[in-house]
Amino acid sequence: MGELWDKLTELSNSEMYPFHMPGHKRNTDSSMSTNFLFDHDITEIDDFDNLHDASGLLSTCQKRANDLYKAGETFFLINGSTCGVLSAVSAVTKDGDAILTARNCHKSLYHVAYLRNLNLEYLYPQYVSGYDFCGSVNPKDISEALLDNADIKAVFITSPTYEGVYSDIRKIADIAHSHGIPLIVDEAHGAHLDIAEGMPEGAIAQGADIVIHSLHKTLPSVTQTALLHVNGDLVDRDRLKRFLRIYQSSSPSYLMMASIDDCISYMTQHGDEYTKALLTYHDQILDAAKSLKHLEVPGYSVVNDPCKIVISCQNTLISGLQLYDLLRTRYGLQPEMACKSYVLMIITGMDTRKGIERLIEAIEDIDASIEARAKGACPKESVKETRVDEIDICNKVVENCYDTSDFKPLVLNKKMSLKEAWDSEHEYIQLDNSVGRISGDFVNLYPPGIPLVVPGEEITESLIRSIKENLAKGLNVQGIKQRSQIRVVV
Ligand SMILES: Cc1ncc(COP(=O)(O)O)c(C=O)c1O
């Protein structure tokens, strides 16, 4: 076997428990036999239809998915939600058009803006009060932006966000429709919504025109599998299909498509079980969190989505990165991601009771260690395997793309279009010398990849401060060379 396969096997045989994507949680109960790799891998041969012009078997499979989600029409995606976002936005715009989008959207939206030379008008979701992440999109902001700019051709938002915050899709869809334009909802993190009783309503039921789901994020389906749903008649479906053909592989993997179909069958038959398990796990974690003294796990009023568990260490002695390291190295629990003041864990209905118990024990144990440390009972010992010596352990909230002190977004001036700036001649210069220059690249905090600066925007002192502080915290800042140089337009 190759090295990559051996490494995957090693992980699979280890005790490391996945609190991250994919949503199947490496739990084989739900899915196809594991010996399928070459046995079932084919291309578009007789009797197996063609995804790019589905009229037989694959058309039936897509209809089955559509029955579950109850949209106008549903398409399988084998290049992830990424190609869904590229296709959806391309279908509703022409070269040079303007779209209204939340700043905290996934990089695929920025990539389609580059490919189609779009003008992005931003909405800036405010920080959730007391936490270090973005909240929902305010419908009033959308209303005002559409009144200000009659050239906007579509609204694009992400809901749920990476941290599990929902926006009011029904209101936003009504506003977009009152201007005669479509609403695209990147619901990559919400494929589990509306699937069974007890689950909140999703964007399809609330009137969005295009909804994109990453099945692999929260449901039992392999990585890269996703769906695109379209509703109503504001979207030209022939154009949409054209772009799906452009952005998807011309050799769609039958293994992935079989996994999508298997996931849909599983959720159709066992959606209630999945939902019950997920909500029970969520409640168990939230119940246990009530007795924590330092760490905090915010409930539904802050993190609306049951698949997301945010463990906040705001105002404790440890940072999000240290908490992440502790969970991984001491307790064998792999989180989805760490931010400055919290760690994000993904749970799904495919988790096991044992896995959830391990998480609860770990959170309680770490909380007790922080308590002991705060009282001076065990200095250093409780966090000795972590990066405690490398970074400032005083968990001060710092500014990134947003100024968290007063929850006001940091807005940068757009001096050039994204496409023009990204294609321009460029040079790398020291961050300290870059004030007033035009950024020639994205600088992203990863994950989830929300840009601190977009090509074409003017670099400011507060942006530089933010980049430096994120680097100093040990966070993954992409787009900065040798930790000190930024690419600028010449
Ligand atoms: C909000 C959001 N949209 C879209 C995507 C892209 O999804 P995929 O990985 O299925 O291509 C992601 C991936 O993380 C995401 O977080």
The ligand as a Tripos MOL2 file, in Angstrom:
@<TRIPOS>MOLECULE
LIG
   16    16     1     0     0
SMALL
NO_CHARGES

@<TRIPOS>ATOM
      1 C1        -19.3970   27.7890    4.4300 C.3       1 LIG1
      2 C2        -18.7110   26.8740    3.4590 C.ar      1 LIG1
      3 N1        -19.1280   26.8500    2.1830 N.ar      1 LIG1
      4 C3        -18.5660   26.0470    1.2620 C.ar      1 LIG1
      5 C4        -17.5200   25.2250    1.6010 C.ar      1 LIG1
      6 C5        -16.9240   24.3320    0.5660 C.3       1 LIG1
      7 O1        -17.3590   23.0410    0.8080 O.3       1 LIG1
      8 P1        -16.6960   21.7470    0.1720 P.3       1 LIG1
      9 O2        -15.5390   21.4220    1.0480 O.co2     1 LIG1
     10 O3        -17.7950   20.7260    0.2230 O.co2     1 LIG1
     11 O4        -16.2810   22.0680   -1.2130 O.co2     1 LIG1
     12 C6        -17.0440   25.2050    2.9300 C.ar      1 LIG1
     13 C7        -15.9280   24.3340    3.3170 C.2       1 LIG1
     14 O5        -15.4270   24.3350    4.3830 O.2       1 LIG1
     15 C8        -17.6500   26.0720    3.8750 C.ar      1 LIG1
     16 O6        -17.2320   26.1160    5.1560 O.3       1 LIG1
@<TRIPOS>BOND
     1     1     2 1
     2     2     3 ar
     3     2    15 ar
     4     3     4 ar
     5     4     5 ar
     6     5     6 1
     7     5    12 ar
     8     6     7 1
     9     7     8 1
    10     8     9 2
    11     8    10 1
    12     8    11 1
    13    12    13 1
    14    12    15 ar
    15    13    14 2
    16    15    16 1
@<TRIPOS>SUBSTRUCTURE
     1 LIG1         1 GROUP 0 **** ****
